[in-house]
Protein backbone atom coordinates (compact mmCIF):
# COMPACT_ATOMS: atom_id res chain seq x y z
CA UNK A 1 0.00 0.00 0.00
CA UNK A 2 1.25 3.48 -0.88
CA UNK A 3 0.11 6.83 0.49
CA UNK A 4 -0.01 10.45 -0.59
CA UNK A 5 -0.84 13.77 1.00
CA UNK A 6 -3.04 16.07 -1.07
CA UNK A 7 -3.00 19.82 -0.44
CA UNK A 8 -6.00 21.93 -1.45
CA UNK A 9 -4.76 25.48 -2.03
CA UNK A 10 -7.91 27.65 -1.94
CA UNK A 11 -8.97 29.94 -4.74
CA UNK A 12 -11.63 31.40 -2.42
CA UNK A 13 -13.79 30.54 0.58
CA UNK A 14 -15.47 27.22 1.44
CA UNK A 15 -18.96 26.46 2.71
CA UNK A 16 -19.13 23.06 4.44
CA UNK A 17 -22.67 22.55 5.67
CA UNK A 18 -23.45 21.57 9.23
CA UNK A 19 -26.74 20.64 10.83
CA UNK A 20 -28.87 23.74 11.41
CA UNK A 21 -31.90 25.67 10.29
CA UNK A 22 -30.33 27.27 7.25
CA UNK A 23 -26.92 28.03 5.75
CA UNK A 24 -25.50 29.88 8.76
CA UNK A 25 -23.27 27.04 9.99
CA UNK A 26 -20.11 25.69 8.39
CA UNK A 27 -17.49 23.18 9.50
CA UNK A 28 -13.73 23.78 9.81
CA UNK A 29 -12.94 20.39 8.25
CA UNK A 30 -14.09 18.53 5.16
CA UNK A 31 -15.35 15.25 6.59
CA UNK A 32 -14.25 12.20 4.62
CA UNK A 33 -17.83 11.29 3.64
CA UNK A 34 -18.27 14.72 2.00
CA UNK A 35 -14.91 14.39 0.25
CA UNK A 36 -15.70 10.86 -0.93
CA UNK A 37 -19.12 11.88 -2.29
CA UNK A 38 -17.55 14.71 -4.29
CA UNK A 39 -14.85 12.35 -5.61
CA UNK A 40 -17.55 9.88 -6.71
CA UNK A 41 -19.26 12.57 -8.81
CA UNK A 42 -15.98 13.73 -10.38
CA UNK A 43 -14.92 10.10 -11.03
CA UNK A 44 -18.26 9.33 -12.70
CA UNK A 45 -17.97 12.43 -14.90
CA UNK A 46 -14.51 11.37 -16.08
CA UNK A 47 -14.72 7.58 -16.28
CA UNK A 48 -18.42 6.65 -16.05
CA UNK A 49 -20.64 5.51 -13.22
CA UNK A 50 -19.73 1.82 -13.48
CA UNK A 51 -15.99 2.52 -13.21
CA UNK A 52 -16.67 4.79 -10.22
CA UNK A 53 -18.72 2.11 -8.45
CA UNK A 54 -16.05 -0.56 -9.04
CA UNK A 55 -13.37 1.67 -7.51
CA UNK A 56 -15.17 3.52 -4.70
CA UNK A 57 -18.40 1.71 -3.78
CA UNK A 58 -17.11 -1.68 -2.63
CA UNK A 59 -16.67 -3.43 0.71
CA UNK A 60 -12.93 -3.07 0.07
CA UNK A 61 -12.54 0.11 -2.03
CA UNK A 62 -9.56 0.90 -4.22
CA UNK A 63 -8.45 3.62 -1.81
CA UNK A 64 -9.09 5.14 1.60
CA UNK A 65 -9.27 8.89 2.25
CA UNK A 66 -8.97 10.83 5.47
CA UNK A 67 -10.96 13.92 6.27
CA UNK A 68 -9.41 17.19 5.09
CA UNK A 69 -7.95 19.31 7.90
CA UNK A 70 -6.34 22.77 7.93
CA UNK A 71 -2.69 23.39 7.12
CA UNK A 72 -0.75 26.62 7.52
CA UNK A 73 2.56 26.96 5.71
CA UNK A 74 4.70 23.90 6.59
CA UNK A 75 2.46 22.80 9.51
CA UNK A 76 -0.39 20.33 9.16
CA UNK A 77 -3.09 20.19 11.85
CA UNK A 78 -5.05 17.10 12.91
CA UNK A 79 -8.01 16.59 15.26
CA UNK A 80 -7.00 16.17 18.90
CA UNK A 81 -6.83 12.40 19.49
CA UNK A 82 -8.89 10.93 22.33
CA UNK A 83 -5.96 9.15 23.91
CA UNK A 84 -5.54 8.17 27.57
CA UNK A 85 -2.45 10.17 28.46
CA UNK A 86 0.61 8.84 30.25
CA UNK A 87 1.51 10.44 33.58
CA UNK A 88 3.73 13.45 33.05
CA UNK A 89 4.79 16.71 34.65
CA UNK A 90 2.35 19.13 33.01
CA UNK A 91 -0.04 19.11 35.94
CA UNK A 92 -3.64 20.29 35.89
CA UNK A 93 -2.86 23.25 33.61
CA UNK A 94 -2.45 21.03 30.54
CA UNK A 95 -5.75 19.27 31.13
CA UNK A 96 -7.55 22.60 31.48
CA UNK A 97 -6.02 23.72 28.18
CA UNK A 98 -7.04 20.52 26.41
CA UNK A 99 -10.73 21.31 26.93
CA UNK A 100 -10.37 24.10 24.35
CA UNK A 101 -8.03 22.32 21.95
CA UNK A 102 -9.49 21.16 18.63
CA UNK A 103 -6.34 20.62 16.58
CA UNK A 104 -2.78 19.42 17.19
CA UNK A 105 0.11 19.71 14.76
CA UNK A 106 1.71 16.79 12.97
CA UNK A 107 4.66 16.92 15.38
CA UNK A 108 2.44 16.83 18.47
CA UNK A 109 0.34 14.02 17.00
CA UNK A 110 3.46 11.93 16.25
CA UNK A 111 4.56 12.29 19.88
CA UNK A 112 1.11 11.31 21.15
CA UNK A 113 0.90 8.26 18.90
CA UNK A 114 4.35 7.11 19.99
CA UNK A 115 4.14 7.44 23.78
CA UNK A 116 0.80 9.13 24.67
CA UNK A 117 2.55 12.15 26.17
CA UNK A 118 2.46 15.81 25.21
CA UNK A 119 5.86 17.50 24.80
CA UNK A 120 6.97 19.64 27.75
CA UNK A 121 7.00 22.80 25.63
CA UNK A 122 4.00 23.68 23.49
CA UNK A 123 2.93 26.72 21.51
CA UNK A 124 -0.66 27.58 20.64
CA UNK A 125 -2.63 29.26 17.86
CA UNK A 126 -6.15 30.60 17.41
CA UNK A 127 -6.81 31.40 21.03
CA UNK A 128 -5.45 28.12 22.34
CA UNK A 129 -7.56 25.88 20.08
CA UNK A 130 -4.51 24.55 18.15
CA UNK A 131 -1.26 23.22 19.66
CA UNK A 132 2.11 22.89 17.94
CA UNK A 133 5.78 22.36 18.76
CA UNK A 134 8.08 25.36 19.27
CA UNK A 135 10.13 24.57 16.13
CA UNK A 136 6.91 24.25 14.10
CA UNK A 137 5.74 27.60 15.47
CA UNK A 138 9.06 29.22 14.48
CA UNK A 139 8.89 27.74 10.97
CA UNK A 140 5.31 28.94 10.59
CA UNK A 141 6.19 32.43 11.85
CA UNK A 142 9.03 32.73 9.35
CA UNK A 143 6.89 31.34 6.52
CA UNK A 144 4.13 33.88 7.21
CA UNK A 145 6.55 36.77 7.76
CA UNK A 146 5.15 37.57 11.21
CA UNK A 147 6.90 38.80 14.35
CA UNK A 148 4.60 36.79 16.59
CA UNK A 149 1.83 34.24 16.20
CA UNK A 150 -0.12 35.47 19.22
CA UNK A 151 -3.04 37.03 17.31
CA UNK A 152 -2.48 35.42 13.90
CA UNK A 153 -5.41 33.66 12.21
CA UNK A 154 -4.60 31.23 9.41
CA UNK A 155 -8.21 30.10 8.90
CA UNK A 156 -11.42 31.75 10.02
CA UNK A 157 -15.07 30.75 10.26
CA UNK A 158 -17.41 33.70 9.79
CA UNK A 159 -20.98 34.56 8.89
CA UNK A 160 -21.49 37.05 6.09
CA UNK A 161 -24.77 38.88 5.42
CA UNK A 162 -26.60 38.36 2.17
CA UNK A 163 -29.75 39.87 0.69
CA UNK A 164 -32.53 38.19 -1.26
CA UNK A 165 -35.41 39.88 -3.10
CA UNK A 166 -39.00 38.66 -2.98
CA UNK A 167 -40.09 37.77 -6.51
CA UNK A 168 -43.62 39.17 -6.00
CA UNK A 169 -43.15 42.26 -3.83
CA UNK A 170 -39.53 43.18 -4.55
CA UNK A 171 -38.87 43.53 -0.83
CA UNK A 172 -35.41 42.69 0.41
CA UNK A 173 -34.64 40.19 3.19
CA UNK A 174 -31.32 39.76 4.91
CA UNK A 175 -29.92 36.33 5.77
CA UNK A 176 -26.54 34.99 6.86
CA UNK A 177 -24.17 32.54 5.25
CA UNK A 178 -21.32 30.67 6.96
CA UNK A 179 -17.98 30.15 5.26
CA UNK A 180 -14.35 29.28 5.96
CA UNK A 181 -11.60 31.55 4.65
CA UNK A 182 -7.84 31.02 4.72
CA UNK A 183 -4.81 33.24 5.01
CA UNK A 184 -2.44 33.11 2.04
CA UNK A 185 -0.30 29.97 2.31
CA UNK A 186 -2.95 28.01 4.23
CA UNK A 187 -5.74 25.64 3.18
CA UNK A 188 -6.94 22.08 3.56
CA UNK A 189 -5.03 18.80 3.22
CA UNK A 190 -5.96 15.12 3.39
CA UNK A 191 -4.26 11.73 3.12
CA UNK A 192 -5.05 8.97 0.63
CA UNK A 193 -4.03 5.31 1.03
CA UNK A 194 -4.10 3.21 -2.14
CA UNK A 195 -5.32 -0.34 -1.60
CA UNK A 196 -5.17 -0.76 -5.39
CA UNK A 197 -2.21 1.12 -6.90
CA UNK A 198 -3.83 1.17 -10.35
CA UNK A 199 -6.43 3.66 -9.06
CA UNK A 200 -3.87 6.41 -8.38
CA UNK A 201 -3.98 8.08 -11.81
CA UNK A 202 -7.80 8.19 -11.89
CA UNK A 203 -7.87 9.52 -8.34
CA UNK A 204 -5.54 12.42 -9.17
CA UNK A 205 -7.58 13.26 -12.26
CA UNK A 206 -10.79 13.30 -10.17
CA UNK A 207 -9.18 15.61 -7.59
CA UNK A 208 -8.04 18.02 -10.31
CA UNK A 209 -11.57 18.11 -11.76
CA UNK A 210 -12.95 18.66 -8.27
CA UNK A 211 -10.66 21.67 -7.86
CA UNK A 212 -12.27 23.26 -10.92
CA UNK A 213 -15.89 22.33 -10.11
CA UNK A 214 -15.69 23.01 -6.37
CA UNK A 215 -16.03 21.18 -3.06
CA UNK A 216 -18.83 21.81 -0.58
CA UNK A 217 -21.80 24.16 -0.95
CA UNK A 218 -22.52 27.34 -2.92
CA UNK A 219 -20.10 26.39 -5.68
CA UNK A 220 -21.96 28.45 -8.30
CA UNK A 221 -20.73 31.65 -6.60
CA UNK A 222 -17.11 30.51 -6.48
CA UNK A 223 -16.96 28.71 -3.14
CA UNK A 224 -14.97 25.51 -2.79
CA UNK A 225 -12.53 25.92 -5.69
CA UNK A 226 -8.89 25.01 -5.15
CA UNK A 227 -5.57 24.12 -6.75
CA UNK A 228 -4.44 20.61 -5.72
CA UNK A 229 -0.87 19.54 -5.00
CA UNK A 230 0.24 15.95 -4.42
CA UNK A 231 3.12 14.93 -2.14
CA UNK A 232 4.35 11.35 -1.47
CA UNK A 233 4.05 11.86 2.29
CA UNK A 234 2.46 9.11 4.41
CA UNK A 235 0.03 9.70 7.27
CA UNK A 236 1.41 9.64 10.84
CA UNK A 237 1.35 6.51 12.96
CA UNK A 238 2.77 3.00 12.96
CA UNK A 239 1.20 0.87 10.21
CA UNK A 240 1.35 -2.43 12.13
CA UNK A 241 0.14 -1.16 15.53
CA UNK A 242 -2.54 -3.05 17.46
CA UNK A 243 -4.74 0.06 17.88
CA UNK A 244 -5.27 3.29 15.96
CA UNK A 245 -6.64 6.81 15.95
CA UNK A 246 -8.96 7.31 13.00
CA UNK A 247 -8.52 10.36 10.75
CA UNK A 248 -11.93 9.81 9.11
CA UNK A 249 -15.44 9.22 10.52
CA UNK A 250 -16.23 5.51 10.93
CA UNK A 251 -19.50 3.69 10.22
CA UNK A 252 -19.54 1.08 12.97
CA UNK A 253 -20.62 -2.27 11.53
CA UNK A 254 -22.17 -4.86 13.85
CA UNK A 255 -19.58 -7.51 12.99
CA UNK A 256 -16.75 -5.13 14.01
CA UNK A 257 -18.12 -3.96 17.37
CA UNK A 258 -16.03 -6.32 19.47
CA UNK A 259 -12.81 -5.67 17.56
CA UNK A 260 -13.02 -1.85 17.49
CA UNK A 261 -14.63 -1.01 20.82
CA UNK A 262 -12.27 -2.76 23.22
CA UNK A 263 -11.72 -1.55 26.82
CA UNK A 264 -9.18 1.09 25.68
CA UNK A 265 -11.46 2.65 23.04
CA UNK A 266 -12.38 6.35 23.31
CA UNK A 267 -14.80 8.02 20.90
CA UNK A 268 -17.40 10.70 20.20
CA UNK A 269 -20.36 10.49 17.84
CA UNK A 270 -20.87 12.53 14.67
CA UNK A 271 -24.35 12.80 13.14
CA UNK A 272 -24.43 13.11 9.34
CA UNK A 273 -27.31 13.83 6.97
CA UNK A 274 -27.83 16.17 4.03
CA UNK A 275 -29.28 16.41 0.55
CA UNK A 276 -28.85 13.77 -2.15
CA UNK A 277 -26.70 15.10 -4.97
CA UNK A 278 -24.81 13.37 -7.75
CA UNK A 279 -24.66 13.87 -11.49
CA UNK A 280 -28.21 15.28 -11.20
CA UNK A 281 -29.37 16.92 -7.93
CA UNK A 282 -32.55 15.73 -6.22
CA UNK A 283 -35.05 17.33 -3.78
CA UNK A 284 -34.58 14.48 -1.30
CA UNK A 285 -32.51 14.11 1.85
CA UNK A 286 -30.39 11.15 2.89
CA UNK A 287 -31.31 9.22 5.98
CA UNK A 288 -29.31 10.40 8.98
CA UNK A 289 -26.56 8.14 10.26
CA UNK A 290 -24.25 8.31 13.30
CA UNK A 291 -20.52 7.82 12.77
CA UNK A 292 -17.55 7.69 15.13
CA UNK A 293 -15.88 11.09 14.84
CA UNK A 294 -12.30 11.79 13.75
CA UNK A 295 -9.82 11.46 16.59
CA UNK A 296 -11.47 8.36 18.07
CA UNK A 297 -9.18 5.72 19.57
CA UNK A 298 -10.17 2.25 18.29
CA UNK A 299 -8.67 -1.14 19.12
CA UNK A 300 -8.43 -2.81 15.71
CA UNK A 301 -5.10 -3.33 13.93
CA UNK A 302 -3.92 -0.25 12.06
CA UNK A 303 -3.24 -2.20 8.85
CA UNK A 304 -6.87 -3.41 8.58
CA UNK A 305 -9.80 -2.04 6.60
CA UNK A 306 -12.44 -0.99 9.14
CA UNK A 307 -15.90 0.49 8.81
CA UNK A 308 -17.90 0.43 5.60
CA UNK A 309 -20.56 2.07 3.48
CA UNK A 310 -23.87 2.97 5.15
CA UNK A 311 -26.98 2.63 2.98
CA UNK A 312 -28.80 5.95 3.57
CA UNK A 313 -31.34 5.67 0.74
CA UNK A 314 -34.55 7.41 1.90
CA UNK A 315 -37.76 5.41 2.17
CA UNK A 316 -41.33 6.31 1.22
CA UNK A 317 -40.41 8.52 -1.73
CA UNK A 318 -43.05 9.52 -4.30
CA UNK A 319 -41.01 7.58 -6.86
CA UNK A 320 -37.94 5.39 -6.41
CA UNK A 321 -34.43 6.70 -7.04
CA UNK A 322 -32.47 5.20 -9.96
CA UNK A 323 -29.73 3.99 -7.58
CA UNK A 324 -28.99 3.34 -3.91
CA UNK A 325 -27.44 6.13 -1.82
CA UNK A 326 -24.43 5.41 0.40
CA UNK A 327 -22.49 7.28 3.08
CA UNK A 328 -18.72 6.67 3.21
CA UNK A 329 -17.64 5.41 6.62
CA UNK A 330 -14.23 3.71 6.30
CA UNK A 331 -11.64 4.44 8.99
CA UNK A 332 -8.30 6.00 8.09
CA UNK A 333 -6.04 4.44 10.75
CA UNK A 334 -3.04 6.17 12.33
CA UNK A 335 -1.42 3.46 14.43
CA UNK A 336 -0.87 4.09 18.13
CA UNK A 337 1.15 2.22 20.74
CA UNK A 338 -0.83 1.25 23.84
C-alpha positions, 0 to 999 in steps of 0.5 A: 500500500502506498500513500499520498498527502493532497493539499487543497490550495484555496482559490476562495472561501469554502462552505461546508454545511453543518446541521442547522436551520439554514446556511449559517453554519459551516465546518472547519474540516471537510469530513471524509464522507463529504470528500468521498461523495464529491470524488464519486461525482468527479470520477463518474464524470470522467470515467463513467458511473460503473468505473466509479462504483467498481473503484469507490463503492465496494466493501474493500474500495480501491483507496481510503481517504482521510478527512481534510484538515487545515494546514498553515505553511509547513504545519499540518493540523489534525483533530486532537486524538482521544488518547488516555495520556501517560503520567507526566509533569504538566499538571492540571494546567495542561488538562484545562487547556485541552478542553479548548483544543481542537487541533494538534500539529503533525509533530504533536500528533506523532509524539502522542501516537508514539508514547501518549505524552504531550511534549513539555513545551508547546505553543498555541494558535487561534486562542489556544484551540490549536497546539504545535511544537516550538520549532513548528511555530518558528517555521510557521512564523518565518513562513508567514513573515510575522513577528509573533503568532499570538493574534495570527489567524490562518483560517477563520469561520465567519458569517457574512450577510446576504440579501434576497429579493421577494419575486412578487413584492420586490422587498429585500430580506437579509440572511446569513451565510457561513464560510471558511476563509484562509490566510495566504499559504494556508488551506486544507489537506488530506491523506489517501491510502491506495489499496489498489495502486492502479487507481492512483492516476484516476484519483488524481484526475478526479481531484483536479476536476474537483478543484475546478468544479468546487467542493462543498456548498454554494459552488456556483458563486465561487466557493470551494474551488482550489488548486491541488498539489500531491506529495508522497508523504504518508500519514502519521502513525505505525502501520502495524500497531494493534490500535489506531486513531482514526482520521476519518469518521467511521461507520460502525458495523455490527460484525466489528463492534467487538474488535473496534470497541475494546476496553481502551477505546475512546470516541465521540459520535458525529451525526451526518445527513444532508441532501442527495446530490450526484450527477443530477441533484434531487429534492430528497434528503439522505437518511441520517446516520451516526458515525464515530468522529475523527480522533477516536481511539479504536482497538483494531489493527492499524493495517486493517480495513475498518468500517464500511458504506452505510446505505442511507437511501430514503424510504417512502419517496413519491417515486424510487431513485435510480440507484442506492445512496451510500455514506462513506464510513471507512476508517483512516487508521493512524497506528498508536502504541498502547 
